[in-house]
Amino acid sequence: MKVEMLTTDFLDRAVDLYDDVVGIVAHDGTEYTYAEVAERVNQLSHALSEMGIGKGDRVALLSPNTHYFIEALYATNQIGGVFVPMNYLLTPEDFEYILGDCEADVVIADYDYAENVESVRESVPAEYFIGYEADDIEGDWTDYEELLSGQSTDAPDRPSIAEDDDASINYTSGTTGDPKGVVRTHRTENWHALVLNQHMEVRDDDTYLWTLPMFHCNGWGHTYAITGTGGTHICQRTFEPEGTFRRVREYNVSFMCGAPTVLNRLSSYYEDNPDTVTIGDRDVRIATAGSAPATATIETVEDDFDWRIIQIYGLTETAPIITTSNSPRRLAMHGRDLKVKQGSETLCTDIRVVDEDGNDVPRDSETMGEIVVKGNQVMDRYLNKPEATEEAFNDKLPGYFHTGDLATMDEDGMISIQDREKDIIISGGENVSSIAVEDVLYDHPAIAKAAVIPTPSDEWGEAVTALVVSKSDVNLDAETVQGFAKDRLARYKVPKRVEFVDDLPETATGKVQKYQLRQDYWKDEDRLIGQG
């Protein structure tokens, strides 16, 4: 029997089996049972339908980790719409591009971030603008709660939805130009959640704390997995250590996620406040992605907090989870040495590490190649970018998505990322296109040349670092360069370090040899990527 795999399956199951269970605890402590969550989702669906929003229409959301993020996702999908979560750290120009590229019909925005949409409102296609706590937003925004009030709490009539229909569009940081919209179907999102459930050990008594931004590939799938399994979402608008420890204790949290920088900040807060930090009563597991945490951080989290770290790896295009080090059998053999690797392929996923000709590299933990992947959770396509889609799936090995990450593989199939083929910096868990930062720096009238590279950082894993050649007879300092960038870039993209050099190494054709620059900074490290 074939049954269509839809994102709506997850909330449907929660309501069917766990209607009286607290499904979501809002940032302010307000509790919603799954029955109440479904009623609010239905009210939003009816309101959107009255606006004429239906199958294939795009609903864009700009929100931190809130209860209404989850509501908007399910409300959009159950009427056949396409959900577009946006990174709230971006600039108005970024939102202008994204909203135009996805042809958004509706924008829902949080009061803390709506101004960045309001400033470009006249140049985006959306007709409807909904604000959470709209009284605190300048401009003409419909209030979210007022929109829901008076609407029926009954489930709307759902259109015919197929598993291959678009469900969400998640935007990446473009490596060579504008951000790319990663189109994910109902099927890829469904598989995404099922794989996550298996390897993250999600259970119906889990209490999941949102320290990971929900906009990151729909919260790495936890918006679906926790809901469908019947666990409880604890919302924390944005990450900060004191609130995290308080919620772990207050709600008996059992599971959370975070980039290595989150673990670093928790560890630092604990070290600075050893007498005030208390840990909850439950066993806690915390998933971290990408570059592995530093060994000292792992020791603090696992020995002092008594939390269990699960290392995973993936990209927006791959759901993200495609590998994990969560292997009790191998952990028993190798211990914590395993946790500095990105792990082996997840269920129903084919991971290979290949050379320039698409051949598998030896499993010797030494020979590097590019990670390529095939799996049901991998994206459908890049929105409006057929050539980029074709290249991503056919560059070295046709039929596999090419990640741009360079790694080794050991005899057990465990990968360890060593470098990046793409011009991307991962700083504090956020992807930064070095080319995009360079484009901004070159607009400064006193800068002759600039190269942006990652350099090692204990706090951020990788620091965005600008190497600048100033024009002759110009007095330029780091603060001026950073201030110029702050006016034009999202704050996480602004160079944390600015260094002035006499010149940059170039090829015969004038291309900056970034690899040489990076080697100068990473020569004392085991690999050319950061550890948190």
C-alpha positions as CSV (number, residue, x, y, z in Angstrom):
1,M,0.0,0.0,0.0
2,K,1.2,3.5,-0.8
3,V,0.1,6.4,1.4
4,E,1.2,9.9,0.6
5,M,3.8,11.2,3.0
6,L,2.6,14.6,4.2
7,T,3.9,17.1,6.8
8,T,0.4,17.3,8.2
9,D,0.7,13.7,9.4
10,F,2.7,14.8,12.4
11,L,0.2,17.2,14.0
12,D,-2.6,14.9,13.0
13,R,-1.0,12.0,15.0
14,A,-0.3,14.3,18.0
15,V,-4.0,15.4,18.1
16,D,-5.2,11.8,17.7
17,L,-3.1,10.3,20.5
18,Y,-1.9,13.2,22.7
19,D,-4.6,15.8,22.5
20,D,-4.5,16.4,26.3
21,V,-0.7,16.5,26.5
22,V,1.0,19.9,26.7
23,G,2.4,20.2,23.2
24,I,4.0,23.7,23.3
25,V,5.1,26.0,26.1
26,A,5.5,29.5,24.8
27,H,8.4,31.7,25.8
28,D,6.3,33.5,28.4
29,G,5.2,30.2,29.9
30,T,1.8,29.9,28.4
31,E,0.9,26.2,27.8
32,Y,-1.0,24.8,24.8
33,T,-2.2,21.2,24.7
34,Y,-2.0,19.5,21.3
35,A,-5.7,19.9,21.0
36,E,-5.3,23.7,21.5
37,V,-2.4,23.8,19.1
38,A,-4.5,22.2,16.4
39,E,-7.4,24.7,17.1
40,R,-5.1,27.7,16.7
41,V,-3.6,26.1,13.5
42,N,-7.1,25.7,12.1
43,Q,-8.0,29.3,12.9
44,L,-4.9,30.5,11.1
45,S,-5.7,28.2,8.1
46,H,-9.2,29.7,7.9
47,A,-7.8,33.2,8.1
48,L,-5.3,32.5,5.3
49,S,-7.9,30.9,3.2
50,E,-10.1,34.0,3.5
51,M,-7.2,36.0,2.1
52,G,-7.2,33.7,-0.9
53,I,-4.2,31.7,0.1
54,G,-4.3,28.2,-1.1
55,K,-2.3,25.4,-2.8
56,G,1.1,26.5,-4.0
57,D,0.9,30.0,-2.4
58,R,3.9,31.1,-0.3
59,V,3.6,32.2,3.3
60,A,6.9,33.7,4.6
61,L,7.6,33.9,8.3
62,L,10.1,36.0,10.2
63,S,10.2,34.8,13.8
64,P,12.5,33.6,16.6
65,N,11.6,30.4,18.4
66,T,7.9,30.9,19.2
67,H,4.8,28.9,19.5
68,Y,3.3,30.6,16.5
69,F,6.2,29.5,14.3
70,I,5.0,26.0,14.7
71,E,1.4,27.1,14.2
72,A,2.2,29.0,10.9
73,L,4.1,25.9,9.5
74,Y,1.2,23.5,10.0
75,A,-1.5,26.1,9.1
76,T,0.2,26.8,5.8
77,N,0.8,23.2,4.8
78,Q,-2.6,21.9,5.6
79,I,-4.2,24.3,3.1
80,G,-1.6,23.3,0.5
81,G,0.6,26.4,0.9
82,V,4.4,26.6,0.9
83,F,6.1,27.7,4.1
84,V,9.1,30.0,3.9
85,P,10.9,30.5,7.2
86,M,13.4,33.3,7.1
87,N,16.6,34.0,9.1
88,Y,15.7,36.9,11.4
89,L,19.4,38.0,11.5
90,L,19.4,39.2,7.9
91,T,19.2,42.7,6.5
92,P,16.3,44.4,4.8
93,E,18.0,43.9,1.4
94,D,18.2,40.2,2.1
95,F,14.5,40.0,2.9
96,E,13.7,42.0,-0.2
97,Y,15.5,39.5,-2.4
98,I,14.1,36.4,-0.6
99,L,10.5,37.6,-0.6
100,G,10.8,38.5,-4.3
101,D,12.5,35.3,-5.3
102,C,9.9,33.1,-3.6
103,E,7.0,35.4,-4.7
104,A,5.6,35.5,-1.2
105,D,1.9,36.2,-0.9
106,V,1.9,36.7,2.9
107,V,4.4,37.8,5.4
108,I,4.1,37.0,9.1
109,A,6.6,38.8,11.3
110,D,7.6,39.1,14.9
111,Y,7.5,42.5,16.6
112,D,11.2,42.4,17.2
113,Y,12.1,41.9,13.5
114,A,9.2,43.3,11.4
115,E,10.9,46.6,10.8
116,N,13.4,45.0,8.5
117,V,10.5,43.9,6.3
118,E,8.6,47.2,6.7
119,S,11.5,49.1,5.3
120,V,11.3,47.2,1.9
121,R,7.6,46.6,2.0
122,E,6.8,48.6,-1.2
123,S,9.2,46.5,-3.3
124,V,8.1,43.0,-2.3
125,P,5.2,41.1,-3.9
126,A,3.3,40.2,-0.7
127,E,-0.2,41.6,-0.3
128,Y,-0.8,40.7,3.3
129,F,1.4,41.6,6.3
130,I,0.6,40.0,9.7
131,G,2.4,41.0,12.8
132,Y,2.7,39.2,16.1
133,E,1.9,42.0,18.7
134,A,1.3,44.3,15.8
135,D,0.8,47.3,18.1
136,D,4.6,47.3,18.6
137,I,5.3,47.4,14.9
138,E,5.4,50.6,12.8
139,G,3.3,50.5,9.7
140,D,0.0,48.8,8.8
141,W,0.2,45.3,10.1
142,T,-2.7,43.0,10.9
143,D,-2.4,41.7,14.5
144,Y,-1.8,37.9,14.6
145,E,-4.1,37.2,17.6
146,E,-6.9,39.4,16.3
147,L,-6.7,37.6,13.0
148,L,-7.2,34.2,14.7
149,S,-10.0,35.4,17.0
150,G,-13.5,34.7,15.7
151,Q,-12.2,32.1,13.2
152,S,-13.5,28.5,13.4
153,T,-11.4,26.0,15.4
154,D,-12.7,23.2,13.2
155,A,-10.3,21.7,10.7
156,P,-10.6,23.3,7.2
157,D,-11.3,21.3,4.1
158,R,-7.9,20.3,2.8
159,P,-7.1,20.3,-0.9
160,S,-5.7,17.3,-2.6
161,I,-2.0,17.4,-1.6
162,A,0.6,15.0,-3.0
163,E,3.8,14.0,-1.3
164,D,5.8,15.5,-4.2
165,D,4.2,18.9,-3.7
166,D,6.4,21.7,-2.3
167,A,6.1,22.1,1.4
168,S,8.8,24.6,2.3
169,I,11.5,26.8,0.9
170,N,14.6,27.4,3.1
171,Y,17.2,29.9,2.0
172,T,20.9,29.3,2.2
173,S,23.8,31.7,2.2
174,G,24.8,31.8,-1.5
175,T,28.5,31.0,-2.1
176,T,28.8,33.0,-5.3
177,G,25.8,35.3,-5.4
178,D,22.3,35.6,-4.1
179,P,20.9,33.1,-1.5
180,K,19.4,29.9,-2.9
181,G,16.0,28.7,-2.0
182,V,16.1,25.1,-1.1
183,V,12.8,23.5,-2.1
184,R,11.6,20.7,0.1
185,T,8.6,18.6,-0.6
186,H,6.2,16.9,1.8
187,R,8.0,13.7,1.1
188,T,11.5,15.0,1.9
189,E,10.3,16.7,5.1
190,N,8.5,13.5,6.2
191,W,11.6,11.3,5.6
192,H,13.6,14.0,7.3
193,A,11.6,13.7,10.5
194,L,11.6,9.9,10.4
195,V,15.4,9.7,10.1
196,L,15.8,12.2,12.9
197,N,13.4,10.3,15.2
198,Q,15.5,7.1,14.7
199,H,19.0,8.6,15.4
200,M,18.0,11.3,18.0
201,E,16.0,8.7,20.0
202,V,12.9,10.9,20.1
203,R,10.2,9.6,22.5
204,D,6.7,10.7,23.5
205,D,7.9,11.7,27.0
206,D,10.7,14.0,25.6
207,T,10.7,17.7,26.6
208,Y,12.6,19.5,23.9
209,L,14.1,22.9,24.5
210,W,14.4,25.2,21.5
211,T,17.9,26.6,21.6
212,L,18.4,25.9,17.9
213,P,16.8,28.5,15.6
214,M,13.6,27.1,14.2
215,F,14.3,28.7,10.8
216,H,17.3,26.5,10.3
217,C,15.7,23.9,7.9
218,N,12.6,24.1,10.0
219,G,14.6,23.4,13.1
220,W,16.5,20.4,11.8
221,G,13.1,18.7,11.5
222,H,12.2,18.9,15.2
223,T,9.1,20.9,14.4
224,Y,7.8,17.7,12.8
225,A,9.5,14.9,14.9
226,I,8.8,16.2,18.4
227,T,5.2,17.0,17.4
228,G,4.4,13.7,15.7
229,T,6.0,11.7,18.5
230,G,4.0,13.5,21.1
231,G,6.8,15.3,22.9
232,T,6.6,18.8,24.4
233,H,8.2,21.9,22.8
234,I,9.7,24.5,25.1
235,C,10.1,27.8,23.3
236,Q,13.0,30.1,24.0
237,R,12.9,33.1,21.7
238,T,16.7,33.2,21.2
239,F,19.5,31.4,22.9
240,E,21.1,32.8,26.1
241,P,22.7,30.5,28.8
242,E,20.9,31.7,31.9
243,G,17.5,31.1,30.4
244,T,18.6,27.8,29.0
245,F,19.7,26.4,32.3
246,R,16.6,27.8,34.0
247,R,14.3,26.1,31.5
248,V,16.2,22.8,31.7
249,R,15.6,22.8,35.4
250,E,12.1,24.2,35.4
251,Y,10.7,21.9,32.7
252,N,12.9,18.8,33.2
253,V,14.2,19.1,29.6
254,S,15.5,15.9,28.1
255,F,16.7,17.0,24.7
256,M,18.0,20.1,22.9
257,C,20.2,21.0,20.0
258,G,22.9,23.6,19.4
259,A,26.0,24.5,17.4
260,P,29.3,24.2,19.1
261,T,29.3,27.9,20.0
262,V,26.1,27.2,22.1
263,L,28.0,24.5,24.0
264,N,30.9,26.9,24.5
265,R,28.6,29.6,25.9
266,L,26.9,27.2,28.3
267,S,30.3,25.9,29.5
268,S,31.6,29.4,30.0
269,Y,28.5,30.5,31.9
270,Y,28.8,27.4,34.1
271,E,32.4,28.1,34.8
272,D,31.6,31.7,35.7
273,N,28.6,30.8,37.9
274,P,29.4,27.4,39.5
275,D,27.3,28.0,42.5
276,T,24.2,29.3,40.8
277,V,23.9,26.8,37.9
278,T,21.9,23.6,38.7
279,I,21.1,20.9,36.2
280,G,17.7,19.2,35.9
281,D,16.9,15.8,37.2
282,R,16.5,14.0,33.8
283,D,19.1,12.6,31.5
284,V,19.8,15.2,28.8
285,R,21.1,14.7,25.3
286,I,22.2,17.6,23.2
287,A,22.7,17.3,19.4
288,T,25.4,19.4,17.8
289,A,26.1,19.7,14.1
290,G,28.9,20.4,11.6
291,S,32.3,21.0,13.1
292,A,32.9,19.0,16.2
293,P,33.1,20.8,19.6
294,A,36.5,21.2,21.2
295,T,37.5,18.3,23.4
296,A,37.5,20.5,26.5
297,T,33.9,21.5,25.7
298,I,32.8,17.9,25.4
299,E,34.4,17.1,28.7
300,T,32.6,20.0,30.5
301,V,29.2,19.1,29.0
302,E,29.5,15.4,29.5
303,D,31.4,15.3,32.8
304,D,30.2,18.4,34.7
305,F,26.6,18.7,33.2
306,D,26.3,15.0,32.8
307,W,24.6,15.6,29.4
308,R,25.2,13.3,26.4
309,I,26.5,15.0,23.2
310,I,25.3,13.6,19.8
311,Q,27.3,14.8,16.8
312,I,25.4,15.1,13.5
313,Y,26.2,16.5,10.1
314,G,24.2,17.9,7.2
315,L,23.2,20.9,5.2
316,T,20.0,22.8,4.5
317,E,19.8,20.9,1.2
318,T,20.0,17.6,3.0
319,A,17.4,18.2,5.7
320,P,20.0,18.4,7.4
321,I,20.9,15.1,9.2
322,I,22.8,12.7,6.9
323,T,25.4,11.4,9.3
324,T,25.7,10.9,13.1
325,S,28.3,9.7,15.6
326,N,25.4,8.3,17.8
327,S,26.6,4.7,17.6
328,P,26.7,3.0,21.0
329,R,28.6,0.0,19.6
330,R,31.4,2.2,18.2
331,L,31.4,4.6,21.2
332,A,32.1,1.6,23.4
333,M,35.1,0.9,21.3
334,H,36.5,4.3,20.6
335,G,35.0,6.6,23.3
336,R,35.0,10.3,22.9
337,D,37.4,10.2,20.0
338,L,34.4,9.3,17.9
339,K,32.7,12.6,18.9
340,V,35.1,14.7,17.0
341,K,34.0,12.9,13.8
342,Q,30.8,13.8,11.9
343,G,29.8,10.1,11.9
344,S,28.4,7.5,9.6
345,E,25.5,7.6,7.2
346,T,22.0,7.7,8.7
347,L,19.2,5.2,7.9
348,C,18.3,4.9,4.2
349,T,21.1,7.3,3.3
350,D,24.0,6.7,0.9
351,I,27.2,8.7,1.8
352,R,30.3,8.5,-0.3
353,V,33.6,10.4,-0.3
354,V,34.8,10.8,-3.8
355,D,37.8,12.2,-5.7
356,E,37.7,14.6,-8.7
357,D,36.7,11.8,-11.0
358,G,33.8,10.6,-8.8
359,N,35.7,7.5,-7.5
360,D,35.5,6.5,-3.9
361,V,38.6,7.5,-1.9
362,P,40.3,4.8,0.2
363,R,38.8,4.3,3.7
364,D,42.1,5.1,5.3
365,S,41.3,8.2,7.4
366,E,43.8,10.1,5.3
367,T,42.7,10.5,1.7
368,M,40.4,13.5,1.3
369,G,37.5,13.7,-1.1
370,E,34.1,15.5,-1.4
371,I,31.2,14.2,0.6
372,V,28.3,13.3,-1.8
373,V,24.9,12.0,-0.6
374,K,21.8,10.2,-1.9
375,G,18.7,9.9,0.3
376,N,15.0,10.6,0.5
377,Q,15.5,13.5,2.8
378,V,17.7,15.4,0.2
379,M,16.1,18.5,-1.3
380,D,14.0,18.5,-4.5
381,R,15.7,21.5,-6.2
382,Y,16.9,25.0,-5.9
383,L,14.1,27.5,-6.6
384,N,14.4,29.2,-9.9
385,K,18.0,27.9,-10.3
386,P,18.0,25.0,-12.7
387,E,21.6,25.3,-13.6
388,A,22.7,25.3,-9.9
389,T,20.5,22.3,-9.3
390,E,22.0,20.4,-12.2
391,E,25.5,21.1,-11.0
392,A,24.7,20.2,-7.4
393,F,23.5,16.7,-8.4
394,N,25.9,15.9,-11.2
395,D,29.3,17.6,-10.7
396,K,31.5,14.6,-9.9
397,L,29.0,11.7,-9.4
398,P,25.7,12.0,-11.2
399,G,22.6,11.3,-9.0
400,Y,24.3,12.4,-5.8
401,F,24.0,15.8,-4.0
402,H,27.5,17.4,-3.8
403,T,28.0,19.0,-0.4
404,G,31.2,20.9,-1.1
405,D,32.7,19.6,2.2
406,L,36.0,17.7,2.0
407,A,36.5,14.8,4.3
408,T,38.2,11.5,5.0
409,M,36.5,8.2,5.7
410,D,37.7,5.5,8.0
411,E,37.3,1.7,7.7
412,D,34.0,1.9,9.6
413,G,32.5,4.4,7.2
414,M,32.9,7.3,9.7
415,I,33.6,10.6,8.0
416,S,35.7,13.4,9.4
417,I,35.5,16.8,7.7
418,Q,38.8,18.4,6.9
419,D,38.2,21.4,4.6
420,R,35.6,23.0,2.4
421,E,35.4,23.2,-1.3
422,K,32.8,26.0,-1.2
423,D,33.7,29.5,-0.2
424,I,31.7,29.3,3.0
425,I,32.6,30.1,6.6
426,I,30.6,28.5,9.5
427,S,30.8,30.9,12.4
428,G,28.7,30.2,15.5
429,G,26.6,27.8,13.5
430,E,25.7,30.3,10.8
431,N,26.8,30.0,7.2
432,V,28.6,33.0,5.8
433,S,29.5,33.5,2.2
434,S,33.0,35.0,2.1
435,I,32.4,36.3,-1.4
436,A,29.3,38.2,-0.2
437,V,31.4,39.8,2.5
438,E,34.2,40.7,0.0
439,D,31.6,42.3,-2.3
440,V,30.7,44.7,0.5
441,L,34.3,45.5,1.4
442,Y,35.1,46.3,-2.2
443,D,32.5,49.0,-2.1
444,H,34.6,50.9,0.5
445,P,36.4,53.7,-1.4
446,A,39.6,53.2,0.6
447,I,40.0,49.4,0.1
448,A,42.1,48.3,-2.9
449,K,41.9,44.5,-2.3
450,A,40.2,42.2,0.2
451,A,40.1,38.5,1.0
452,V,37.7,37.0,3.5
453,I,38.7,33.7,5.1
454,P,37.9,31.6,8.2
455,T,40.4,31.7,11.0
456,P,40.4,29.5,14.2
457,S,38.3,30.7,17.1
458,D,37.7,29.1,20.4
459,E,34.3,30.9,20.7
460,W,32.9,30.8,17.2
461,G,34.7,27.7,15.7
462,E,35.6,29.9,12.7
463,A,36.0,33.7,12.8
464,V,35.1,35.7,9.7
465,T,38.4,37.4,9.0
466,A,39.1,40.1,6.5
467,L,42.6,40.6,5.1
468,V,42.6,44.1,3.6
469,V,44.9,46.0,1.3
470,S,44.2,49.7,1.7
471,K,44.7,52.2,-1.1
472,S,47.9,54.2,-0.8
473,D,48.0,57.4,1.3
474,V,44.8,56.3,3.1
475,N,44.6,55.9,6.9
476,L,42.2,53.0,7.4
477,D,41.6,51.1,10.6
478,A,39.8,47.9,11.6
479,E,36.9,49.7,13.4
480,T,36.1,51.7,10.3
481,V,36.0,48.6,8.1
482,Q,33.8,46.8,10.6
483,G,31.5,49.8,10.9
484,F,31.1,50.0,7.1
485,A,30.3,46.2,7.0
486,K,27.8,46.5,9.9
487,D,25.7,49.0,7.9
488,R,25.4,46.6,5.0
489,L,25.5,43.0,6.4
490,A,23.7,40.9,8.9
491,R,25.7,41.1,12.1
492,Y,27.0,37.5,12.0
493,K,28.6,38.2,8.6
494,V,30.6,41.2,9.8
495,P,34.3,40.4,10.1
496,K,35.3,39.7,13.7
497,R,38.9,40.3,12.7
498,V,40.3,42.8,10.2
499,E,44.0,42.7,9.4
500,F,45.9,44.9,7.0
501,V,48.4,43.4,4.6
502,D,50.7,44.9,1.9
503,D,49.4,42.5,-0.8
504,L,47.5,39.3,-1.4
505,P,48.9,36.2,-3.1
506,E,47.4,35.8,-6.5
507,T,47.5,33.3,-9.4
508,A,48.7,34.4,-12.8
509,T,45.1,35.2,-13.7
510,G,44.7,37.5,-10.7
511,K,42.7,35.1,-8.5
512,V,43.5,35.4,-4.8
513,Q,45.0,32.2,-3.4
514,K,42.9,31.8,-0.4
515,Y,44.1,28.3,0.3
516,Q,47.6,29.7,1.0
517,L,46.1,32.4,3.2
518,R,44.1,29.9,5.2
519,Q,47.1,27.6,5.6
520,D,49.0,30.4,7.4
521,Y,46.3,30.6,10.0
522,W,45.5,26.9,10.3
523,K,49.0,25.4,10.3
524,D,48.8,24.5,14.0
525,E,45.3,22.9,13.6
526,D,44.5,19.3,12.7
527,R,42.1,20.3,9.9
528,L,41.2,23.4,7.9
529,I,37.8,23.9,9.6
530,G,36.9,25.2,13.0
531,Q,36.0,23.3,16.1
532,G,33.6,25.1,18.4
